[in-house]
Amino acid sequence: MLCVLVGIVQLKHVAGGDAVFNIDQRSSTPIYLQLVQVIKEAILKGILQPGDKLPSVRELSVQLTINPNTIQKSYQELERQKVIETLRGKGTFVTMHYQPSKDEDKLNLLKENLKNLLVEAHYLGLTRDTTIHLVRQLLDELKTREENS
């Protein structure tokens, strides 16, 4: 089922589940990175489970009306991060034994982005307590599979 609302593409029932891929084609973030992010978020929320089969590049390309090369680039990035794995002749699956790894460059970028968000929160008039509440609320929303078990 494909719905297009104000440039946002939502794909429901991916991989036989209730995964929803939101891709904003008007965003300044490249589409392949948006797809990487939504797949990682779906895994984090437990919508996609270890071992779940992802749609083929061609299937997802048709369903999202996105160039197959863009889908392939997303899948390659997720494979590089060991979030998914492709088994020749069988398909692409969420990795069974994913282990998060610390990447110092990404950690520094994350800290910088977080700092920028905190500055923005300050200029929006949010108090420290309100900001902490928002962060906790988002963390609860993104509970990992381990926390849900």
C-alpha positions in Angstrom: 0.0 0.0 0.0 1.6 3.3 -1.1 0.4 6.7 0.0 1.9 10.0 -1.0 1.1 13.0 1.2 2.8 16.3 0.7 6.0 14.8 -0.7 6.2 12.1 2.1 6.2 8.5 0.9 4.9 5.9 3.4 5.3 2.2 2.6 3.3 -0.1 4.9 3.5 -3.8 5.3 7.2 -4.1 4.3 8.8 -7.5 5.0 5.4 -8.9 6.0 5.2 -6.6 9.1 4.1 -3.1 9.8 7.2 -1.2 8.9 6.6 2.3 7.7 9.3 4.0 5.6 8.9 7.7 5.5 10.9 9.4 2.8 10.7 13.1 2.3 11.7 13.8 -1.2 11.9 17.6 -0.5 14.4 17.2 2.4 18.0 18.4 2.1 19.0 15.0 3.5 19.9 12.6 0.6 17.2 10.0 0.0 19.6 7.1 0.5 20.5 8.4 4.0 16.8 8.9 4.9 16.2 5.3 4.0 19.2 4.1 6.0 17.8 6.1 9.0 14.2 4.8 8.8 15.4 1.2 8.4 17.6 1.5 11.5 14.8 3.2 13.4 12.4 0.4 12.4 14.9 -2.1 13.8 15.5 -0.1 16.9 11.7 0.1 17.6 11.4 -3.7 17.0 9.2 -3.2 13.9 11.8 -5.1 11.9 13.3 -8.0 13.8 16.6 -9.9 13.3 16.2 -12.3 10.4 13.4 -10.3 8.8 13.6 -10.2 5.0 13.7 -6.8 3.5 12.1 -6.1 0.1 14.4 -6.5 -2.9 16.0 -3.4 -4.4 13.6 -3.6 -7.4 10.5 -4.2 -5.2 11.3 -1.3 -2.9 12.2 0.9 -5.8 8.8 0.4 -7.4 6.9 0.8 -4.1 8.7 4.0 -3.2 9.1 5.3 -6.7 12.8 5.8 -6.0 15.7 5.0 -8.4 17.0 1.4 -7.7 20.5 2.8 -7.5 19.4 4.9 -4.5 17.9 1.8 -2.8 21.1 -0.2 -3.6 23.3 2.6 -2.1 21.2 2.5 1.1 21.4 -1.3 1.4 25.2 -1.1 0.8 25.6 1.5 3.6 23.5 -0.7 5.9 25.6 -3.7 5.0 28.8 -1.7 5.7 27.4 -0.9 9.1 26.6 -4.6 9.5 22.9 -3.8 10.1 21.7 -6.0 7.3 23.2 -8.8 5.2 22.5 -10.0 1.7 22.5 -13.7 1.0 23.0 -14.4 -2.6 19.9 -15.9 -4.2 17.9 -15.6 -1.0 17.6 -11.8 -0.3 18.5 -9.1 2.1 17.9 -9.7 5.8 18.2 -7.8 9.1 21.4 -9.1 10.7 20.8 -11.8 13.4 23.7 -10.8 15.7 24.2 -7.0 15.2 26.6 -5.5 17.7 26.8 -1.7 17.9 30.3 -0.5 17.5 31.8 2.8 18.5 33.1 5.0 15.7 35.0 7.9 17.2 34.3 10.1 14.1 30.5 9.4 14.3 30.5 9.9 18.0 32.2 13.3 17.7 29.7 14.3 15.0 26.8 13.1 17.2 28.1 15.2 20.1 28.4 18.3 17.8 24.8 17.7 16.5 23.5 17.3 20.0 25.2 20.4 21.1 23.7 22.3 18.2 20.2 21.0 19.1 20.7 22.0 22.7 21.6 25.6 21.6 18.4 25.6 19.4 16.4 24.4 22.4 17.7 27.2 24.5 16.8 29.8 21.8 13.3 28.3 21.6 12.9 29.1 25.3 13.0 25.5 26.5 14.2 25.0 30.1 16.7 22.4 31.0 14.0 20.3 32.6 11.8 20.5 29.5 14.7 19.6 27.3 15.6 16.6 29.4 11.9 15.6 29.4 11.8 15.7 25.6 15.0 13.6 25.3 13.6 11.0 27.8 10.3 11.0 25.9 12.1 10.3 22.6 14.3 7.6 24.2 11.2 5.9 25.5 9.7 6.1 22.0 12.8 4.4 20.6 13.2 1.7 23.1 15.5 -1.0 21.9 14.5 -4.6 21.5 16.6 -5.5 24.6 14.7 -3.0 26.7 11.3 -4.3 25.4 12.2 -7.9 26.3 
